[in-house]
């Protein structure tokens, strides 16, 4: 049976890892089913291929991050595709999804192929090999990795498109194309059920496999049970949120609180906590952080593209890039260490000289592509890299998929909406919403949240905490949608700072408010349109999202 139509002959060039782990990568050429079943490595290569399309956001829109479609940032290059999200330029014929639809279905197809055809081999011809038992044990675990990956891709699809076809077996193209959409309820139920099914079956810790550890081989950079719990917890929060829970079913919030508490408790049992050095979470060696990281998507290739996109104008080959807004700058409380780690402002030493974002400064307007907001991005940017034509340097960039701080914030949100009070516990949920948010605030060195806040006041504080803690990590775009707040003018009003130099070391700063730049909104935009080409391919079986 030839399977070239499903599997690419391209090299596997992306490796994934939990923090502190490493995964080997190889080239796999796939010929037919019997060929793949010959060795452990060939079969494992299918699952490795399924990892390749896990999401990152190092400038998916020709340098622009999804943050620049929100009140987090403005991309300094006008006319970028990111603007379609707020100027009404996207449509079913140009759905602006960054190829997510294609990538997710490719990952799902790899997972389905492995699970249908390759998960039950025994490789008996290698029975006498010294590492046979160890190889077989790791091979048997691949089925749970594949199920996680499939569930993760379905989560990525449902948060963008709502309900989608649910395909869990190998189908030929003609059969797959005509599958109807399932409801978002059915997709979330599938994701959460899959995580429940595999959480106690998948390897817990690849660095501690005992006598099942392979000699001279440390291929451990794969999802473990903590990543499974994290996916379930994030999915449960989305499922409970207003976009997917219009009747405000309290039990969904209850289940979300329980799922996120399970992540927190499991992390604690492993000695994990929020790392003191917030900035280190987004630097080149972030994958080695074993305190807070749950899963980091490691990228093998070294590059300086992200720095070229985001280094300040005035440096050779720099693009200005994703410039934090005054909205974000003002969201940080006094003394918050996260501001310094995220935003480069006028007068900072960034990346290797004093930053001049004032009008007429070396890095400011009116230079083409200079920051339109008065700020430049630090988070995820490697300031040690050289991007000039001479002596350019590169480095690997690794994307944090899951980290512990998110789950304290998720838990706080779920508990608040379950109990309607930030200071109340419940059976099996001994931590209050306030206690959870205070863990995050303590690391940021801004102290505990005030006592006695109403549900509405606390919700506003919690929303702000997610804004600053998770900035430029791909959450804001979807948070505003799942809360059904993306249409609020508050979040579509962009503020910037205009700085004028008035003396040797004195400046006048004027906050500018632009309520028109992102004024366009239509509620159909809570979900992406499905590409019209996919609708046509299905012969009408695939129904378009309302309004598109």
N, C-alpha and C positions, 0 to 999 in steps of 0.2 A: 504494500500500500504506500503510494507516494504521498508525502506530506509537505512537499515544498511550498504548496500554496498557502500553508499556514505559517510555516517557519521561515524566517529570513536566513540567508546564508551569511549575513553580516557578522562581524566580530562582536562579541559581547564586551562592551567597553565601559560598562558602568558597574560599580560595586556598591553594596549597601552595608551599613553596619549599625548595630547598637553602639552606644558610646563605649569606647574602650576596646572594641573588637575590630577584627580585620577579616575581609573575605577575599580569597583569591579570585582572579578572573582569568578567563582563557578565551580562545577563539573556538567557536563550535560551528562546524559545517554539517548540516543535517541532510541526509539523503533519503532514507526511508525508515519505516518502523523497525524492521529487523536490525538495521544498522544502529539505531539509537539504543536498542535494548542490549547491545553487546557489552557495554561497560557502565559502571556507576557514573562516570564523569559525563558521558553523553546524555544520559537520562537526567542527571542533575542540571545539565546545561539548559534544559527547557524551563526549569523553575528560575534559574538565574536570569534567563531572558524575560521572564514575567516581571522581574524586579525593575527592568530597565526604564519603564515608563512611569515610575512613581514621580510625583510632582515635586518641583522646586520652583522658585521664582527669583532667579537672578537676572531678571529683565526679559521676561517672555515676550513682551511686545516691542521688539526691536530696541531693547534697552529699558523700556518702561516696565516697572513693576505694577502689580495689581493695586498696590497702595496708592498709585497716582490716579486711580479712578475713584478714590475716596477723599475724605478730608484729611488724610495723613500727609499727602504729598501732591506736588505739581511737577509734571515732567517738563523739563526746560526746552524741549524741542517741539514747537508747535506743529500740528499735522500728524502726530503719531497716532497709531491705531487705538491707543488707550483712550483717546478723546471720544471715540464712538460710544463709550459707555455713558457719557453724560451730555452728548450733543445730539443724540437721537440718530446717529449714523449707522447703527447696527440693525440687522434685519435677518430674515430667514435665508436670504441669499448671501448674506455676509454676517454670520452669527458671532464672529469675534471671540470664539471660544479658545483660541490658542491651541487648536488641534486636540483639545482634551477628549472630545468624543472619540476620535480615531485612536488615540493612545490608550484610553481605557478599554475599548473593545479589543484592541490588540493584546493587552495584558490579560484580559479575561479569557481570550482565546488560547493563549499559552497555558494558562492555569487549567482550563477545561481539557485541553489536549493531554496534559500530563496526568490529570486525575482519571480520565477515561481510559487511557491506553498504556500508561507507563508506571503507575504507582505500585504494582503488585509483582514486580520482578524479584527473583531470588539470586540471580547471577551465579548459578551453581558451578559454573566452570571456574570461578574464582574461590571456590570453597576452601582450598588449601592455602590461600594467601594468608600471610601473617596478620593482615589488618582486615580480614573478611568480616568479622563480627562488627568491628567499628564502622567500616564502610557501610554495611547493611543497615546498622542502626541509624546512621545519619541519613541514608537514603530513605528509610521508612518515615523519617520525620518530614521529608520534603512535601508530602501530601498535605500536611497541616500548614506549612508555609504557603503552598499554592492556594489553599482555601482562604487564608488570611488575605493574600494579595487580591484574590477575586472579590472578597468582601470589601476591601479597601477601594478598589476601582468602582464598585457599585456605590459606595458612599460618595466618592468624588462626582459620579454622575448624578446622583439624586439631589445633591445640594445645588447643582447647577441647573438641572433640567426638570426636577421633579421625578415622577414615575417614568421608568424606562423598561424596555423588554428585559425579562429575567431569563437569561440563558446559562444553564449550568451543565450542559453536555456539548460535545462536539457536533456542530452542524455545518453542512456545506453552505456556501454563500447564499444560494437561492432560498434555502430554508430559513437561515438566520435573518435575512433581509425582510421577511414578511411577518416576523414575530410582533404581536401587538404589545403596547405598553402595559405594564402593571402599574398599580397605584403606588404612590409614595409610601403609603402604609405598608404595602406588601414588600417593598424594597427594604425599608427600615427593619421590618420584622425578619427578613432574610439575613440582613447584616448582623443584627443582634443575636439571632439564633445561631448563626455560624460561629460567632465569637464564643458563645456559651458552649457550643459543641467541642471546640478545639482548645479552649483555654487550659484544660488540664491534660491535654495530650501532647501538645507541642513542647519542645525542649524549653526548660525554664532558664537555663544559664549555659550558653555554649562554651564559656571559658572554664566550666567546671563539670566536665562529662565523666570524670572518674576513669574507670577502665574502658570506657567507650571512646576516649579521646584518641584521635588518630595520631600516630607518631609522625613527626616532621611535617605536620600539616595543621594549620590553624585557621581553617575555613569557618570562622565563627560569626561573620558579619551578617547574620540573618535575623529575621523577626523571631522573638521569643514570646513567652506567654504574657509578659508585661506589655508588649506592643499590642497583643490581642486584646487585653483588658482596656488599653488606652483607646483603641478603635471603637470598642463597644461603648465606652463612656462618652466619647465625643459624639458618636451617632445617636446615643440616647438623649443627649442634650439638644441636638438639632431636632429630633423627633418630638420633643416636648415643647419646642419653641413655637411662637405664634404662627409663623409661616406654614408649619406642618401640623399645628395643633390649634385650629381656630376656635374650638370649643373650650380650650384651656382645661383639658382633662388633667386633673391633679395627679392621677396615678402615673402619668407619664413623667411628671416632674419628680415624683417619688422614686421611680425606677432610675431616672437620671442621677439623682442624688446618691442612690445606692451604688450605681456603677462607678461613679467618680470617686466615691469613698473607698471602693474596692481597690482602685488604682493607688490612691494615697496610702492605704494600709499596706498594700503589697510593697510599695516603694520603701516605706518605713521599715518593713520587716527585713529589707535588704540593706538597711543603713543609708538609704538615699535621703537627700534633703536639697533645699535650694542652695546652690553654690554661692559663696559670698561675692565672687567676682562676676557680676552680671555681664560685663563686656566680654568676658572670655567665652561665653556661650556662642558667640558669633564670630570668633576669630579662627584662624586656619586649623588649629588643633582641637576644635570644639568636640570632635568625635571621641576624643580621649577622656572627656568629662564623664566620670562614672557617678557623680553625685546627683545630677539633676536630669541628664538626658535619658530618655526612654528609648528613642529610636532616632538615628541620624541617617539621612540618605547621603551616602558618600559618593562623590563623583571622582572618577579616576583621573581624568584629564586635567592638566595644569593650564591655567589661563589667567589673563589679566583683563578680560573683557568687562567684568563687573566694575573694575576700577576705571577703565576707560569710559564706561558709561557715566560714572558717578563722581570721579575726582573733579575738583573745582575748575571751572573755566579759568584760564590763565596758565595752566600747566599744559605742556605739550601733549597732544592727543587726548586731552580730557574733554568730556562731554557735558559736564554740569549735572545732567541726569535727574534722578528722583529727589526733588528738593522738599524737605519737610516743611509743613505749613506753620503759620503762626497759631493755628488751631491746636496743633499738636504741642508746640512749644509752650503754650499757656496751660495745657492740660496737666503738666508736671507741677507738683507741689514743691515748695521751697526745700532745698536740700536733697531732692530725689536724685540718686546716683544714676538712674536710667537716662536722664536727660543728657548728661555728658557722654554717655556711651552711644547715644543714638543720633544726636544733632550736633553739627559743626556750625558755630556762629561766628560773627565778626569778632576778630581779635584772638580767636583760638589758634593754637599751633596745629594746623591741619593742612595737608598730611605732614608736611615737613617745613612749613614756613607760616608766618603770621597771616591769617586769613583776612582778606579785605573784601567784604561784601557790601560796603557802602557805595553810593553812587560815584562812579569814577575810580573805584578801587581796582586793584589788580584782578579781583575775582568777582566784580560786581557789574551791574548794569552801567552803561548801555552795551557792553560787549555781547556779541551774539551768543545765545544759549547760556548766558550767565543766569544764576539763580533768580527766578521770578518771585521767590518768597522771602529772600534774605538769608536763607540757610542752605547748607549742604548735608548730605547723608554720611553718617559714620557707620551705622549698624551693618554688619556683614562686609564692610569695605576694608580691605587689607592695606593699611597705610604704608607698609614697608615695601610694597611693590613699585617698580619703576615702569612707567608706561611710555616713556619717550622712545624715539626712533633708535637711539643709541643706548645699548646696555639694558634693554627691556628685560624684566624678570616676570616669572609667572608662579602661580601657586594653586593648589587644589582648594576648592570651595565646597563646603559640606552643609547641607540644608537640614535644620532641626525639624523633624516631622512631629515628634511628641516630646515634650519635656514637662516635668512635674508641676511647674508653676501654673500651667494651663489648667490642670485638674483641680487645684485649689480654687481657681476662679470659676470653673465649671460647677464645682460643688456648691460654691456660695450662691451662684445663680439658681441652681436647681432647688436648694434648700429654701431660699427666699420665696420662690414661687410655689413651693409645696406647703410651707408653713405660714406664709404671708407675714413673716416676722423674722428680722435678721438676727434676733437674739434668742431664738427658740430651738430646742433640740427635738428629736422624735425617736421613736423606738428603732434601735439599730443605727441611729444617726446622732451620735453623741457630740458632734462638733457643730456649732452654729455657723450660719453664713458669715457672721462678723468674725468669728475665730478663724475661719478659712481665709478670708481676705486679708486678715492681719498677718498671716504667715508671709504673704507676698509683700505687704507694705513694710514689714520689719526688715526684710532683705534690702528693700529700697531705701531704708533709713529715714522713713517719714512717719514712723510710729503708728499706733493703732487708730482705727477709724473711730469717730465719735460714738458715744453711747446714745441711745434714745432716738435714733433716726426712725422716721416712718418707713414703710415699705417703699414708697415712691422716692424718698430722699436717698435711701440706701441703694435702690436700683440705679439711680443716677450716678452715685459714687462708684458702684461696681462697673457700670458701663465705662466710666472714665478710667478705672483701673485696668480694664482690658485694653483700652486705647493706648495707654502708655507702656504697659508691660509687654504687650504682644505686637507693638508697632513694627511694620515692615516684615511680619512673619506670615502674611497671607490670610489673617483672620478678619480684619475690619470689613472688607468687601462683603464677606458672607455673614458676619455678625449683623450688620445693618439690614441685610435682607431677611435673615431668619427672625429678627425682631420686628420685621415689617416697619422699619423706620427709615429705609433708604430714601423714601420720598419726602421726608421732612426737610423743610428749607434750612433748618439748623445745620444739617449735615451736608447741604449743598452750597453753603455759603463759605467761601474760602477767604481766609485772612492771611495777609503777608505783612512784612515789616519793610519800610523804606528808610534807609539809613543815610543821613547826610553828615559828612565830616565838617565840624564847626571850628576845630582847632587842632593843635598837635596831637592831643590824646582825648579829644572830646567829640561827641557825636549826638546828633538829634535823631531820635527814632520815632517814626510815625506808623501806626498800625493802619493798614489799608484793608477795607472790607469790600469784597466783590461778590455780590449776591446774584450776578448774572452769568458768571462763567460756567456754572453747572446747574442752571435753572431747569433745564428740560428733564422731565420725569414722566413716565407712564407706568402704571402699576403692572403692566404686562412684563416689565423689566425685572420683576422679582425672580423670574426664571429666564434662562437663556432660550432663544428659539432653537429648535432643532433645524439643522441645515436643510434647506429645501431639497438639495440633492439626495439626502437620506429619505425624505418623505416620498420623493418620486421613485427612488429605488425600491421602496417597499410596496409600490402599487396601491398606496392608500391605507395599508395596514397600520402604518405608523402615523398617529395623529399629532398635529402640531399643537404647541402650547397656546393657550388662549391669547388672542390679541395680536399674534404674529402672523 
